[in-house]
Amino acid sequence: MNKKKHLKAVFASFLMASTVLAACGGDETAEKPADNKQAETEEKAEDTKGNNNEETKEVNVEDTDAAKQAAAYADMMSELVKAKEGQEVNWDTVQQQYEAGLQNDVAELTPEFDQAIQAALTAGKSGEMEPIIAVQLTDKTIQSYFYQNQKALQKEVVAALTEDKKEDANLAFAQIKHLAEKVFIPTAEKRDKYYELSGDASLVENINSGLSAQEEALNAGNAEDFQVYLQVTDKSIYRSYYLAAKSYAEKIEAGVKEGKEKQELSIMQAEAWGFYQAIKGSLGGGDEAAAAQLDKLFTLNTTDPAAIKAAETNALFAKAVAGKIKGYYEKAPNLLAENNAVEAKVSAMEGNMFLKMLQGQMTEKLGEEKTQAVFADAEAWYNAIAENKPEDAKAKGDAVISAVDGLL
C-alpha cells in the first residue's frame, strides 16, 4: 500500500546509519533567495479525483497570497543583499516593499515578528545598527514568518479536506509547495551541506517526501493521512530552523577561537536569533526555561556573542526537544485510550519527528548501533499506536524515553 510505502520512507531516515554531523561550510550572510536553484516552473495543483464529482480549477500559484509574499521578500533581499558587499542599502525602498507586500500579513499572523522587522529596518536606516546585522535580522525573521504561515496553510488544507472543499484545499497546498520551493528548500540545502546530510538523512529529501505523501493523500481526499504526513513536512522544516540556530552557535564559538571580530560574530548571532524565532514558542512547550535561555543567548543586546558555547546551546536544545518528545509519547497513548485513533497517530508521528531532531546528539553519545536500535523502537511504537496495540506501544515507548533521558 502507498501508505505503508510512505511510512517506510519516513522511518528509513530514522534507521539509516547516522551521518556524522561534521561542520564543513563557510559562514552564511544575507543571500538573495535562490530563485534559480530550482526549475522555474509555474506550479499548478493537480486536478483531484475523489468521491466529489465537482471539477476543480487549476491553481495558478503566482496569483496566490503566499507567492506574492515570497516575491516581495525576494525583492527586499535584492536590495538588502547589497550590505553583504559593503554597498549602501536604500532602506526606504526596502521599507516600501515590506509595507506593500508583507507587513499586513506578518502583523496579522505574528505581530511580534512585524515589530522585530520594523525595528531592524529602522535601526539599519538610522545607523543605530550595523547594516548587515539589520539585514540578517530582517531576512531571518521573515523566514520565520514563512514557517508560521506554512503551519497556518496546513491547517487550512486539513479544514478544507474535512469539509470536502477540494478547490480550497488545492489552493492552500499549492501555496505550501511554493513556499517550500522558494524559502524552505534553499534554507534546508544549506543545513544539509553544513552537516553533510544526504539521502534519507537529508532535510531536503525529508521535506520533499512529506510533501509527496501529503499530495497523494490530498488527491485521494484522505484528510486523516494528510494530517499524519503533515508532521513529516512541518517538522522537517522545523528541524532545518533548529539546525540553523544550532550551527550558528557552533560557528560563533569557532569564530571566537579563530579571533574573528565581534561584528562578524554578531552577524551570526543575529542569524541564529532570527531562525530561532520560528520555533521558540513550540520549544517553550517542551521546556520553558531552556527555550527562554536560548532566546537570551541569541539576543544581541543581552548576550555577548563570545559567551555563546556550542555545548550549552546543544544541551538546552536537547532539554527542550526532549520535553516535546515526552509530551507526545504521553499524549498519543492517551488519545488512543479515548478512541481518538487519528489524533493518536498524528501525535505519534509528531513525537517521532521531534525524536529525529536529536539523532545527531544521540549518535554522538550512544553510538550508531544503539541509536539505530532506539529509532527501531520508535518505529515499532508508532506502528503499535497506529494498530491500536497500547501494551506493545508502552514497552517500546518506555525504551525510547529511557534513551532520550540518557541525553540530558
C-alpha positions, 0 to 999 in steps of 0.5 A, spaced: 500 500 500 502 507 498 501 508 505 505 503 508 510 505 502 510 512 505 511 510 512 517 506 510 520 512 507 519 516 513 522 511 518 528 509 513 531 516 515 530 514 522 534 507 521 539 509 516 546 509 519 547 516 522 551 521 518 556 524 522 554 531 523 561 534 521 561 542 520 564 543 513 561 550 510 563 557 510 559 562 514 552 564 511 550 572 510 544 575 507 543 571 500 538 573 495 533 567 495 535 562 490 530 563 485 534 559 480 536 553 484 530 550 482 526 549 475 522 555 474 516 552 473 509 555 474 506 550 479 499 548 478 495 543 483 493 537 480 486 536 478 483 531 484 479 525 483 475 523 489 468 521 491 466 529 489 464 529 482 465 537 482 471 539 477 476 543 480 480 549 477 487 549 476 491 553 481 495 558 478 500 559 484 503 566 482 496 569 483 496 566 490 497 570 497 503 566 499 507 567 492 506 574 492 509 574 499 515 570 497 516 575 491 516 581 495 521 578 500 525 576 494 525 583 492 527 586 499 533 581 499 535 584 492 536 590 495 538 588 502 543 583 499 547 589 497 550 590 505 553 583 504 558 587 499 559 593 503 554 597 498 549 602 501 542 599 502 536 604 500 532 602 506 526 606 504 525 602 498 526 596 502 521 599 507 516 600 501 516 593 499 515 590 506 509 595 507 506 593 500 507 586 500 508 583 507 507 587 513 499 586 513 500 579 513 506 578 518 502 583 523 496 579 522 499 572 523 505 574 528 505 581 530 511 580 534 515 578 528 512 585 524 515 589 530 522 585 530 522 587 522 520 594 523 525 595 528 531 592 524 529 596 518 529 602 522 535 601 526 539 599 519 536 606 516 538 610 522 545 607 523 543 605 530 545 598 527 550 595 523 547 594 516 548 587 515 546 585 522 539 589 520 539 585 514 540 578 517 535 580 522 530 582 517 531 576 512 531 571 518 525 573 521 521 573 515 523 566 514 520 565 520 514 568 518 514 563 512 514 557 517 508 560 521 504 561 515 506 554 512 503 551 519 497 556 518 496 553 510 496 546 513 491 547 517 487 550 512 488 544 507 486 539 513 479 544 514 478 544 507 479 536 506 474 535 512 469 539 509 470 536 502 472 543 499 477 540 494 478 547 490 480 550 497 484 545 499 488 545 492 489 552 493 492 552 500 497 546 498 499 549 492 501 555 496 505 550 501 509 547 495 511 554 493 513 556 499 517 550 500 520 551 493 522 558 494 524 559 502 524 552 505 528 548 500 534 553 499 534 554 507 534 546 508 540 545 502 544 549 506 543 545 513 544 539 509 551 541 506 553 544 513 552 537 516 553 533 510 546 530 510 544 526 504 539 521 502 534 519 507 538 523 512 537 529 508 532 535 510 531 536 503 529 529 501 525 529 508 521 535 506 520 533 499 517 526 501 512 529 506 510 533 501 509 527 496 505 523 501 501 529 503 499 530 495 497 523 494 493 523 500 490 530 498 488 527 491 485 521 494 481 526 499 484 522 505 484 528 510 486 523 516 493 521 512 494 528 510 494 530 517 499 524 519 504 526 513 503 533 515 508 532 521 513 529 516 513 536 512 512 541 518 517 538 522 522 537 517 522 544 516 522 545 523 528 541 524 532 545 518 530 552 523 533 548 529 539 546 525 540 553 523 540 556 530 544 550 532 550 551 527 550 558 528 552 557 535 557 552 533 560 557 528 560 563 533 564 559 538 569 557 532 569 564 530 571 566 537 577 561 537 579 563 530 579 571 533 574 573 528 571 580 530 565 581 534 561 584 528 562 578 524 560 574 530 554 578 531 552 577 524 551 570 526 548 571 532 543 575 529 542 569 524 541 564 529 536 569 533 532 570 527 531 562 525 530 561 532 524 565 532 520 560 528 520 555 533 521 558 540 514 558 542 513 550 540 520 549 544 517 553 550 512 547 550 517 542 551 521 546 556 520 553 558 526 555 561 531 552 556 527 555 550 527 562 554 535 561 555 536 560 548 532 566 546 537 570 551 543 567 548 541 569 541 539 576 543 544 581 541 543 586 546 543 581 552 548 576 550 555 577 548 556 573 542 563 570 545 559 567 551 555 563 546 558 555 547 556 550 542 555 545 548 550 549 552 546 551 546 546 543 544 544 541 551 538 546 552 536 544 545 536 537 547 532 539 554 527 542 550 526 537 544 526 532 549 520 535 553 516 535 546 518 528 545 515 526 552 509 530 551 507 526 545 509 519 547 504 521 553 499 524 549 498 519 543 497 513 548 492 517 551 488 519 545 488 512 543 485 510 550 479 515 548 478 512 541 481 518 538 485 513 533 487 519 528 489 524 533 493 518 536 497 517 530 498 524 528 501 525 535 505 519 534 508 521 528 509 528 531 513 525 537 517 521 532 519 527 528 521 531 534 525 524 536 529 525 529 531 532 531 536 529 536 539 523 532 545 527 531 546 528 539 544 521 540 549 518 535 554 522 538 553 519 545 550 512 544 553 510 538 550 508 531 548 501 533 544 503 539 541 509 536 539 505 530 536 500 535 532 506 539 529 509 532 527 501 531 523 502 537 520 508 535 518 505 529 515 499 532 511 504 537 508 508 532 506 502 528 503 499 535 499 506 536 497 506 529 494 498 530 491 500 536 496 495 540 497 500 547 501 494 551 506 493 545 506 501 544 508 502 552 514 497 552 517 500 546 515 507 548 518 506 555 525 504 551 525 510 547 524 515 553 529 511 557 534 513 551 532 520 550 533 521 558 540 518 557 541 525 553 540 530 558 
